[in-house]
Amino acid sequence: MFNFFGFGNEEKKTNSNKQRFRSINKKIPPWKYFAEDHTQEKELEESIKRIAHKSRFFDPKQVPENYYFDLGAHIPLALSALECDLRLSKLRYHLVPKVITERLFWRCYFFKVYEIVKQSEIIRSTMKQKENNNVNQIENDLKYIEKELQDLSNELVYQKNLSNLNKDQNKDMDINLNQNNNKNNNKNKNSVDNNSSVDLEQQVLQDIEELKRYFLNKNSNEEIKIESDEEWLKELKSEFLNHEQK
């Protein structure tokens, strides 16, 4: 945008200026012509109108010698600037041609205008870059948050599945434990039954032994000899029969 500011190859600058200002068929102030939007237009208007407040800006020595300026290409902007900026109009009245020529006046003026426009563009470009960086940062933050949420969701699903698995395992363990308990109970019951049978048998044998001793002691004077359990049982039976008869 600033190739026609007046520095560099004069032929290219002249062609660039003519092409740029050829489309201007009506008077338009420079702050409106160079502005990209209404906000920048207001900023440029305020800054450009301050040029006329300082006469030192119209000192030809303030403009570099290699700055090329085409007055004919800037006439529409110059005429509109005089109409919209009364202070500039009064300053021109006092300076031209008493102090400087018409061409030098506008050369100084537009050199300063281009400086202001260039500075404005740099500021806006920097701000735009910062905004883009902020947008990129926000997008990266959102991606990071999205990833964290996805990881959290996966972790919750994993924990839920693990919990269900533990429940199933505990359920299976309870079933196996109950089965083992039932088996143990059955074993214990059988063991108790067997022990009861054994105890009963032992008790019967003890009773028989007691009876044997009793009858042996009772009939010791009669010298009764019992050689076997079978003979002893016969003797015991006979003894019971005699007892009943009495």
KARA-V640019 format. One record per backbone hydrogen bond with DSSP energy under -1.0 kcal/mol. NH is the residue of the N-H (numbers start at 1). CO is the residue of the C=O. If there is no record, write none. Layout:
[[NH | CO] [NH | CO]]
This chain:
[[5 | 2] [13 | 9] [14 | 10] [15 | 11] [16 | 12] [17 | 13] [18 | 14] [19 | 15] [20 | 16] [21 | 17] [22 | 18] [24 | 21] [33 | 29] [34 | 30] [41 | 37] [42 | 38] [43 | 39] [44 | 40] [45 | 41] [46 | 42] [47 | 43] [48 | 44] [49 | 45] [51 | 48] [53 | 50] [54 | 51] [57 | 54] [58 | 55] [59 | 56] [62 | 59] [63 | 60] [67 | 64] [68 | 6] [78 | 74] [79 | 75] [80 | 76] [81 | 77] [82 | 78] [83 | 79] [84 | 80] [85 | 81] [89 | 85] [90 | 86] [91 | 87] [92 | 88] [93 | 89] [94 | 90] [95 | 91] [96 | 92] [99 | 95] [100 | 95] [105 | 101] [106 | 102] [107 | 103] [108 | 104] [109 | 105] [110 | 106] [111 | 107] [112 | 108] [113 | 109] [114 | 110] [115 | 111] [116 | 112] [117 | 113] [118 | 114] [119 | 115] [120 | 116] [121 | 117] [122 | 118] [123 | 119] [124 | 120] [125 | 121] [126 | 122] [127 | 123] [128 | 124] [129 | 125] [130 | 126] [131 | 127] [132 | 128] [133 | 129] [134 | 130] [135 | 131] [136 | 132] [137 | 133] [138 | 134] [139 | 135] [140 | 136] [141 | 137] [142 | 138] [143 | 139] [144 | 140] [145 | 141] [146 | 142] [147 | 143] [148 | 144] [149 | 145] [150 | 146] [151 | 147] [152 | 148] [153 | 149] [154 | 150] [155 | 151] [156 | 152] [157 | 153] [158 | 154] [159 | 155] [160 | 156] [161 | 157] [162 | 158] [163 | 159] [164 | 160] [165 | 161] [166 | 162] [167 | 163] [168 | 164] [169 | 165] [170 | 166] [171 | 167] [172 | 168] [173 | 169] [174 | 170] [175 | 171] [176 | 172] [177 | 173] [178 | 174] [179 | 175] [180 | 176] [181 | 177] [182 | 178] [183 | 179] [184 | 180] [185 | 181] [186 | 182] [187 | 183] [188 | 184] [189 | 185] [190 | 186] [191 | 187] [192 | 188] [193 | 189] [194 | 190] [195 | 191] [196 | 192] [197 | 193] [198 | 194] [199 | 195] [200 | 196] [201 | 197] [202 | 198] [203 | 199] [204 | 200] [205 | 201] [206 | 202] [207 | 203] [208 | 204] [209 | 205] [210 | 206] [211 | 207] [212 | 208] [213 | 209] [214 | 210] [215 | 211] [216 | 212] [217 | 213] [218 | 214] [219 | 215] [224 | 219] [232 | 228] [233 | 229] [234 | 230] [235 | 231] [236 | 232] [237 | 233] [238 | 234] [239 | 235] [240 | 236] [241 | 237] [242 | 238] [243 | 239] [244 | 240] [245 | 241] [246 | 242]]
